[in-house]
Amino acid sequence: MVQEGPINVSFNAQSYGVDVGFDPQTQEQFLSFRFAVTVSLPQLLQQLIEIQKQDGAAVAPISQSRMPFSRAAAAPVEATATPFKPSVAIAPKSQGPEGLTPPEPRGQFAMDIQLLECVQRHETAQVKELLKQRADVNFQEGTPYLRTPLHLAVENGGTVDEIGHLLQAAANVNAVMAQGKTPLHVAVQQYRKIPTVAIGMLLCSKAKPDTKDSSGRTPMDLVKQVFAQLSARGPDNQPLLSVADSGKARQLLSLVMDQRMVAFNLESQEVQGVHFADTEGDKLVYDTKSGVGLYSIKAQRTLFFKNLKQKNEGSVYNVAVNPEAGTVAACLRFQQDTPEATQSTIVMVIWPNGQLQHEEPLKLRLPPTAVVDRDLLPPMVTMSRTLGTSIVIGRLADGQVYCWQLNSARSQLVSEVKLASCAGVLASSDDGSWVALANKETGHFDVYMLDLAAHRQARLAYQPVNKLLNKRPAQMSVQSLQDACLVAFVEDLPGVQSQPVIEVTRAGCDGSLQTVYRVPIPSACSFLSFCYKSSASILCSCAEGLQLVFNLSNSETSCAYDNVGVRSVSISKDQTLLASAEKNFFKVYKVPAPSASS
């Protein structure tokens, strides 16, 4: 037996609530208190050993149920391990005094401990599996740090996947660790280590930027310190922040100061594109290699995902949307490699009203083609974006371009015309009446206009009206005018060191051509589009993640800082929201206020 006597061990106690019960045998009410006690296990063992030395008795093993613990959520008192230390202290088993090893935690508690360890080691797959097994996403380590898995993730430079899975599992974004810090406090302090979008994810999940820590500082105060660093210079008059850090600092400022990000969605596959699918700016259509999804910004969730893969064959290449009619068109490619060439079959799948879940789509299956030229662009689909004539335009794997006219219900094909035999860059106007493409056979940049006489006879036809010679467009967009169209393009000039320029040319139905705007951009253009039903506004995505909205009529520019590697950008009808796809997620954020540009 161990001698009875005082044990001097410091501990923390936290109450989780009081329950009122009733004992039917004694007819009495009783109170049940739920609380957690956190004790340093090494200190406790040391005290017991000291008592052992005093009376020569053996120290009895400590039972599993007597181990201290700390939880963020209310729960019965259970066991816990020694409080966590930063980084490498979590993984190895610690030895107690005199070589005693603390017993292994078991059951739910062991799973919660493992979750913290896996988050610290960036083992994303294990984190996801533990969350599926109901590990406590809000489990809190012991003193002195009291971190939750979300605190650990942002502190250790967690990826979008890691932080996203914790948020999807309902992690408390306003949980408080030692010194009163929330995950947002830690994320702002670690903005150089974590993806900037992760801070937007916290804000989208209702993280509070005005919560004070024990020193009275809010996340907003920390952001202001970052702002001061942007203009600070060292002894050699060089900026304190590198170019990369300056870019991340500016993204941070726009995210937190103006609360720019309004929605975020994480997928298990890479997201290839995202498009506003209605005129209200609520619905988004996105596509992955295997299917097409419909997302609601207001509901903050995916409403439905349509898997289009058949027996692991075929891939979705891109999606087009008519926001007025709700029509969604997807371009699928099925291919088979042969010794001579690659045989490709293109299938266009069209949902007339965008009801992916309940609507039977129209399917256009095109004849197989042999792809010999490896320099061709991938197949694609585009379509008219107004309530007028429904026109779908597709570029096949071998560069052929076809146009199809649908009936008024958009449920049947009524006319078809072949526009080109081998095309590169392709674009059409919102109403489908103008098409521009880079003709690989002639080397020209051709502009076509809808044949109105044939159209009145319910027959689809286009007539060539312009040729732009010696132009090599890398990105292009077209918008209709009353008797002409505007063609905006950025040229592909390999080896040329001059500043990239957006050139806007007016192409008249009489064959006239006139350059009306030349807009310099800071770096290579990866996406270019006229804004919805506007001939004055252009959206341009630059290589370093800069998103620019130019107003050609008044020379104002809205500048949004996004991440490098954005692969798709879309703008809402009212030009207030941008949606961008990157890796396996997409996000929605506000368009900044415009400023005058030269």
N, C-alpha and C positions, 0 to 999 in steps of 0.2 A: 504493500500500500504506500501511496505517496503521502507524505506528511501534509496535513492541512495547514494552510497559512496564506498570507496575501501573495498575489501574483501581480507584479507591476508591469502591465502591458497596456500601451495606448491603443484605443480603438475608436472607430467612427460608427455611429448608429444613425439610421435613417428610417423614419416612419413611412409606411405606404398606405395607411388607412386604418379605420376602425369599423368592425362589423358588429351589428346588434343581433343577438340570437335569443332563443327561448327554449328552456329546458322543460318539457312536458311533465317529467316526473316530479320535479320540485316546484313547478309552476313559478319559476323565477326567470327573469331576463338576465343575460350576461353579455359582457363586451369581449370581443376578440380583436386583439391588436396584431397588426402585421408590420414587421419591421425587419431591416437588414443590419447586421453588425459586421464590420470589416476590421480584421485584426491582422497584424503582421505575423505570419507563421514563424519566421526565424526568431522573432522576439519571444513568442510564446514558448517555443521549444527551449530556448536558452533559459527561461525562467524555470521550466520543469526540470531541466538538467541541474540547475543550481539547487533546487529542492532535493533532487536525487542525491547530490553530493553531500547534502547536509545530514540525511538519515540513512544513506547507504542503500536505499531501496532502488529497485529497477524501475525505469520509467515505462509505464504502460503505453502501448501504441495508441496513437490518436485515431479515433474512429472517423470514417469518412463523413459522417453526419455532423461532426463537430467543427469541420473546417469553415473559416469565415468566408463571406462572399459579399459581392455588391452587384445589384442589378439596376438597370435604368427603368424597367417596367415593374409594376406591382406584382409580387409573387411571394409564396411562402418562403420562410428562411431555408436556404439550402447551403451546400458547400461551395467553397471557392478556393482558388490557388493563391500562391504568393502574388502580390501586386506586380503588374507589368512594369518593365523598364524599357527605355527606348530601344528600337531596332533589334539587335541580335539577342537581347536578353530573353525574348519570348521563346525561341525555338528549343534550346537545350534544357534538359531536366536539371533543376538546381539541387544541390546537396545541402542538407540542413547541418546544424552544428554537430560535431562529433560523428560526422559521416552518416547521419540519419537522412533518409530520402523521404520527402513528403509523399503520401499515397496518391495514386493517380485518381483524378476526378472521373466520374462515370455518368452515363445517361445524358440527360438534357444538358446538364452543366458542362460535361466534357465536350459536347457538340458546340456549345456557345464559345468555349475557350478556343476550340479548333477554328471557329469562324474568325476570331480575332487574329490568330496566328496566320491563317491563309490570306487574310487581307494584308497583313504586314509583309508577307512574302510575295504578294502580287500573283497568287495562284487563283486566277479568275474562274477557271472551270470548277475547282473545288468549292470556291465561294458560292457559285451558282447552285451547285449540288447541295451544299449545306443549307442554303436558303429554301430549296425545295423540300428538304427534310425537316423544316420548321425550326431551324436554328434561330435564336432570338436576335433579330437584326439590331435591336436596341440594347443588347447586353453591354454592361459597362464594366471595364476593368477596375481593379482595386486602386487604392491610393498609391502613390501621390498623383497619378495622372488622370484617372477616371475617364478614359477615352472610350467612345463607342466605336464600332467598326467604321462608321462614316468619318469620324475624326481621324482615325488611323489612315483611311484611304486618301484623304486630301493632304494629310501631313506627310505621307511618304510618296507623293507624286503619283497617285493612282491614275489609271487610264479612264477613258470615258466608259468603257465596258464595266469596270469595277464599280465606279461611282453610280453608273446607271442601274446596275442590278440591285444595289443597296437601296436606291430611291424607289425602284419598282416594288421592292419588298416592304415599302412603307417605313423606311428609316426616318427617325425624327430629325429633321433638318435644323431644329432649334435646341437640340440637346446640349447641355452645358457640361464641359469637362473642368478640370482644374483651372483656376484663375478666371473662371466664368466665361471661357471661350466657347463659342458655338462653332460648328463646322465652317460657317461662312467667315468667321474671324481667321481660322487657320488657313482656309483656301486663299484668302486675299494675301496673307503673309507668304504663302507658297506659290504665288501666281506664276513665278518663273519655272516651277517644276511641274505643274499640272496643266492640262489643256484648258485654255481660257473658257472654252464652252462649258467645262465642268462647273464653273462659277455661275454661268447662266442656268445650268440645270438646277443648282441649289435655289436660285431665285425663283425659277419656274415652280419649284416645289414649296414655295411660300417661306423660304428663309428670310428672316427679318434683318435688314441692313442697319437698323437703329438700336439693336440690342447691345447694352453696355457690358463689358467684362469687368473683372474686379478692379481694374485700373481706371474705369470710367470711359474706356475707348470703345467705339462702335466700329463695325466693318467699314462704314462710310468714312470714319476718321482715318482708318488705315489706307483707304483708297486715296484720300487727299494727300497722304504722305507719299504715295507712289506718284501722284501728279507732280509733287514738288521735285521728285527725282528726275522727271522728264527734262526739266530745264537746268538741272544742276550740272556743274562741270568740275573736273578734278584739278589738281595743281598745274597740269600741263594744258589746261583749257580744253581738254577733250571731254565729251559727254560721259557721265558716269554709267549710263545704261548703253549696252550694245544695241545695234540695229534691231536684232531679234527681240531683245527685251523691251525696247521702245515700242515695237509693234504690239507685243503682248500687253504692255502697259496701256496703250491707247484702246485696245479691245476691252481691257478691264474697266477703264473709265466709262466707255460707252455702255457697257453692260450694267454697271452698278449705279452710276450717277443718274442715268436716264431710264433705267429698268427696261432696256431695249428688247431683251429676249422674252417672248410670250408663250412659246410652246417648244417642246422637245420630244422626240420619239426615238427609241433605241430598238433596232431590229437584230435578228440573229444572222442575217445575211447582209452583204454590201448593198447599199441603196444607190441605184444608178441615176435616178431622177426624181424630182418632186415638182408638182404643178398645182396652181390654184385651180380648183374645179368648179367654182361657182362665182357669181358676181357679188356675193355677200362677204367674201373673204374668210369663210369658215372651213369649207371642205378642201382637202388636199388629196390628190392622187399621187401615189409613189409606186415605183417599180423596182424589183430585184430581179436577179437572173431567173427565179422560179415563178414569179407571179406579180400581181398588181394589188395594191391595198388602198383603202379609203380611210382617211384620218379626219377627225373633227377637232378643230382648234378649241372650240367652246367646251367640248366634252373632255378634251385632253387625252384622247385614246383612239386607237384604231378601231373603226366600226366594223370592218370586214376585210379579210385578205383572201384573194382568189388565187389558188395554186394552179398554174397553167402547164406545169411540166407533166409529161406523159411517159411513165416508165423510165424516168431518169433521162429522157431524151428531150432535146429542144431547149432553147433559152430565149428569154425575153430580152430584146435589144433596146427598145425604147417605147415610150408612151406619148400620145398626144391627147389633148383635152379641148373640148368646146365648152367654155364656162357658161355661156348663155343657154345652150340646149342641154348641157350636162353629159354630152356624148363623150365616151372614152374609147380610144383605139390603141391597141397594143400590137407591136411588130414582133413576131416569133420567128426564129430561124432553126430549122432542122437540117443537119448536114451529115454527109458521109464522105470519108476520105477514100480515094481510089489512087492507084499508081499514077494515073494520068493527071487527075485534078481533084478538087474538092467539089462534090455535088451538094448544092444548097437548095432547100425548099423554104420559101417564105410564106407564112400564114398571117394575114391581118385579122385580128379579132376585134369586133366593134360592138360595144354595148350602147344601144341607141340613146338611152336615158341615164346611163352611168350607174344603173342598179346592178352592181357586181354580184350581189347575193341572189337576187330573185329573177333577173332578166336573162332570157336566152339570147346569147350574142350572135351577131352575123359573122360568119367566117369566110374569108376570101383566101383560098388556097391557090397559090401560083405555081406554074410548072417549074420543075427542077432546073437549075442553071449550073454550069460549070464555072468555077472561079479560078482563073489562071493568073490574073494580075494581082499580085499581093499588095500593091500600093492603093487599092481601092478602099474607100471608106466603108464602114459597116452599114448594113441595111438599116432603114429608118422609116418612120411614118410621121406625117404631119397632116393637119386638117384645118378647114375653115373654123373660125372661132366666133361666129355670129349666128343669129337665127335665120338667116337667109338660106341660099342654096348650100346644101351639105356636100362638101367636096373633100375627099380623102386622097392624099398623094403619098406614094410609097417609092422608096429607092430600094431596089433589090440588091442581092449580094454581088452581082456582076456589074452594077452601076446603072441598069435599066431603070427608067422612071415612068411610072404609070399614074394616071389620075382616074378616080372613080367618082361618079355622082350618085348620091343616094336619094331615095324618095323622101317625101315630106316627113314621114314618120321615122326616117333614118334606119329602116329595118330591111330594105332591099336595095340591091344594086340596079340602077336603071341605065347607066352608060359608062363606057370605059374608053380611054384614049392613052396611047403611048406617047410620052413627051420627049424622051431622049434614050439613046442606046447605051451611053456610058457617061455618067455624070459624077461630079464630086460634090462640093458644097451645094445645098439646096435650101430654099426658103420660099414661103408663100405669104400673101397678105391675109389679114384677119377675115376678110370676106371671101377669100379664095379666088378673086378675080385676077390676081397677078402672081406669077411664079418667076423666080430667078434661079439660075443654076450655072455652075461651072461645067462647060461641055468639054470632056476630056478628048473627044474625037477631033474637034476643031481647034481647041485651045482658046475658044472665046468664052466670054461671060454673057450668057444669053438671058434676055428678059422676054417673057410671054404674057399676053393679055387674053382673058377669056373672050371667046368669039360670041358676041351677044346675039348675032343672027342665028347661029346654031343653037344657042341656049334657049331662045324663044320657041324653037322646034323640039325642045326637050332632048337635045343632043349635046353632049359635052365635047367641046373643041377649044383649043388654044392656038393663037397665032403669034409667031415671033414678031416683035416690034422693034427691038433694040439689040445691039451687040456692043459690049464694052471690050475693046481690044487691049491687049497687053496688061490685063488685070489678073491677079492670082489671089482671089479671096480665100482667107482662112476661116473667117467668121462672117456671117451675112444675115440681114433681116430686110423684109419688104413691108411697106405699108401703102395702102391705097389713098389717092387723092381723087378729086372730082373727074379729071380727064387725064390723069397720069398716076405715077407711083413714085415713092421715094425708096431708093435702094441704099442701105447703109452697109458698109463692109470694111473689114480690116484686111490688108493684104498680107500674104505669106511671102516674106522677102528673106530667104536664107542667106546668111553672110552679110546682110546689110545692117550697119550699126545705128542707123538713124532712129529717131523716136517714133514709136508706133502712132498711127493717126487713124481715126474713124473718118472715112470719107462718105458723104451723103450726096447721092446723085439723083436728080429729078429726071425720070424717063417718061416722056410723053407718048401718048398713043399714036402721034404722028411721026414717031421715030426720033424725036429730038432728045438730046442729052445735055444736061447742065449740072455741074458740080455746085451745090448750094451751101454746103457746110464742110469744114475740115476741123475735126476736134482732136487735139493731141491727147494721148493717154500716157500714164507714167510707165507702163510695162506691157508685155504681150497680152493680147486679149484672148481669153478662153471661152467666152460666151458673149453674144451680142443679140439684142432683140429690141424692137420697138415696143413700148408699153401698150397695154391693151387698148385698142381703138384710138390710138394717139399717133399723130404724125410729128409731134413736137418733142416727145420724151423717149429717150433711149436708155436701156439698161445695159451696162457693160461690166463684165467680170474680168478683173485683171489677175495676172499670174500669182501675185503675192497675197491674194485673198481680199483685195480691195474691191468693193462693189460700188459702182458709180451710176447715178441716175442723172443724165444730162437733160436739161430743158433747153432745146435749141432756140426757142423763141425769145427767151430773156437771159440766156447765158448763165443760168443758175445750175449748181451741181450739188447733189446730195451724196455724201461720202460715208460709206459704212465699212467698218473694219471686220473682216471675217477671217477664217483660218485658211492657211495655205492648203491646197489640195481639194478645194471645193469643186465638185464635178457637175453640179446642176444648180441653176438659180432661177427663181420665178418671182414675179411681182404681182401683187393683187390689183384688181381693177381700179381702185381708188388711189393706188400708188402709195399706200401707207405701210404695207407689210412686205417683207422679203422672206422667201423660203429657200433654203439651200441644203443640198445633200452632200454628205461627206462620209466616206468609209461606211460604217453600218448604222448611221443615224442621220436624221434630218432635223432642222430647227427652223423656227419662225421668229423674226425679230422686226422691230419697227424701223422704218426708213427715217434717217435723221433729217433734221430741218435743213433746207438748202442754203447754200452760200453762193455769193457771186464768184464766177470763174472768168478767167481771161479768154 
